[in-house]
Amino acid sequence: MSLWNFGYQGYDSAEEGLREALCTLGNGYFATRGAAEESAADGVHYPGTYVAGGYNRMQTEVAGRTIENEDLVNLPNWLCLSFRPAGGDWFNADAVEFLTYEQTLELRAGLLRRRMRFRDRDGRETTLTARRLVHMESPHLAAIEWVLQPENWSGQVTLRSALDGRVTNAGVPRYHALSGDHLVPVISEPLGDDGMYLVAETRQSHLRVAQAARTRLFRTEGSAAAERRSVREIGYIGQDIEVDVSAGEPLTVEKLVSLHTSRDRAISEPVLAAVETLAEVERFAALAAGQARAWSHLWDRCDIVLEGDERAQQILRLHVFHLLQTLSPHTVDLDVGVPARGLHGEAYRGHVFWDELFVLPYLNTCLPEVTVALLRYRYRRLGSARRMAREAGFAGAMFPWQSGSDGREESQVVHLNPESGRWLPDYTHLQRHVNAAIAYNVWRYYQVTDDREFLSLYGAEMLVEIARFWASVVTWNPQRERYEIRGIMGPDEFHDAYPDRDEPGLDNNAYTNVLVAWVLQRALMALDRVGANRRRELSESLNLDARERVTWDEISRNLFVPFHDGIPSQFEGYERLAEFDWAGYRARYGDIHRLDRLLEAEGDSVNRYQASKQADVLMLFYLFSHTELEQLFDQLGYELHDDMIGRTVDYYLQRTSNGSTLSHVVHSWVLARRDRGRSWALLKEALESDVADVQGGTTPEGIHLGAMAGTLDLVQRAQTGLDMHDVLHLDPCLPEELVGLGMRLRYRGHWVDLGVVHERMTLSAPDGWSGPKRVVIRGHTYEFSAGQRLEVPCHSERGGHRPAQM
Ligand code: BGC
């Protein structure tokens, strides 16, 4: 097994959607699913291309009301390349007999390769090797190389190379009732002898997209002569190229493509840019060399070497690959957030949720400049968040649960339960905890990087406005003498209301309340850290006075946290809900990840049961170290006992269906120090989430970026006890199954290399290191300087430092 390749043997039309999502190629600017070049959207194949942040809004009549959705738009398909022998059919994977078929994603080189030998219905045998890239160095370029070799026949073939703008958003069957016809064709024209370009525009957002393509043919001795004819339809342009081929002689077809949009910087307009970008490149091989170079630079920074489990290593690299294809150094120039499903499909319409909470920790340690770009996506939408807070009767800024182009709330108001066929009200926008997650991300980024400029110019303002929002949401309960947060939802999406209450929302979600207490304190700390001048400026421009700060402090010490049997309740009254019959439902349905849908289809409601979709209370143990959580509980006037942690973990693990792929990540994390074997097993499950499509059909609609990044973070922080908050702490604790780990970390502007095996760990600083002088390993402080290699035995006794995970 190559640890740098991920692939498949044999063609399987039933698995094509999954393969397409997992073989997506992208560069942070745009991405294209791994659909076969010769395919079109037909129920088996779905060639989708998406530009980061390329949204459009449309209205639809559904269930008796007009609803509006904003979608990440499926852009013209640039892949189109096919061939047919004279008198034969267009090549169609579903109609030929494959003698061999192999599809491989080459992670190190950033290439997708298909190598196949097939026999058509007339007995012609052909070998075709297709390679493809979406360029990581020049983000506006992509290319396909076909090497076509007739094995037992000679004659004329017609090749069809095209740009197809007649596409719609049709990648998610659940959304078929919703409008998906986002593109208006603008123009398509030939470009010289061997080229063409196509322009389309989105209907409402007026995003203009231009693609230019050139298709050239080569034989071993040089260019191949061919007859070309233009094929045109509205929204489509192609070229039919006729050429002679001979048995045993390869014909190379190179299709080079450029893509620009009207949102690009440093261009006049997209067509001119697309034509010029295309003119700069000659051959596929040169692009492939640049691609390998760009990827090798990224791998240098971002790879995680894991010894002892080849499958885990391979999938971990696949996760790095997809993360970097969605969020890359090119993101720095864009105004985009973290799309929950990558740029790999149309599920959740390309929206941005709280999932960055799982993505940014890893980026903080290898591409912190990308974290800043993502945090600034939120910062730019502060105005919209302020407006939303105001309209809802609150102060400060209320960020939406689902965000798209301009930061308004994009959560749907009704959603379809495919099990019952019913459209149901959707209250997920009540997950106000996304606001705490954004504040958390701001602070963690600042702690890891010590980027005071960011804190001063952007972060502090975000923290202040989020703190203000929460301070206006809480209500005082005089009986309890505590502040409360009522009428919201926690991360567990199964519970959106009390079974006996008419209006949606739950009271005192423990995760939210504890996190808010932490956030309010960070807002105060941020104001301290930015210094007197900036504090004065912020106070003046945000109209912030000392009284408000005193109130935040007061709330942060007196928020109510519900408990039952000595453990935090997911929300007030959770323990009074009925126990769910897990065994019975598993026996009846098999897969009960989405038991909310099953129950609704039965006329019941998951709101009646102690059954959660995903980690909720346990998120607290994921976000905070033991020490931090102890302090936080103390700040709130509660006690956190070791015994309570264990019981909390056990209680919720038994009551969670893992209907979100984020859940395994959190559960593996909370068990990392308590039960290494079980934690490793859960990490392995999290690693399989997308590659094995464990939710039975969700991955073809887009990868789960949060879960993918979460596995990287898990290996990076949970296994090494890495804590970069104010000092660099390490406390490795490898599971039995692993032999060793290696990674590079960016800490406060410097790189360090970390290696861990069971008995020892090494930390080396390159020459020229001028980072922090001290590191704390297993509770002992070590001096650390340029060019030094620190080797520390791992079987030493535990020091005072409590591990970052429990
Ligand atoms: C999860 C959310 C998540 C969203 C997008 C949902 O299924 O419950 O926590 O933010 O997917 O990934």
Boltz pocket constraint, residues with backbone or C-beta under 6 A from the ligand:
constraints:
  - pocket:
      binder: B
      contacts: [[A, 340], [A, 341], [A, 348], [A, 353], [A, 354], [A, 355], [A, 491], [A, 493], [A, 613], [A, 614], [A, 659], [A, 660], [A, 662], [A, 706]]
      max_distance: 6.0
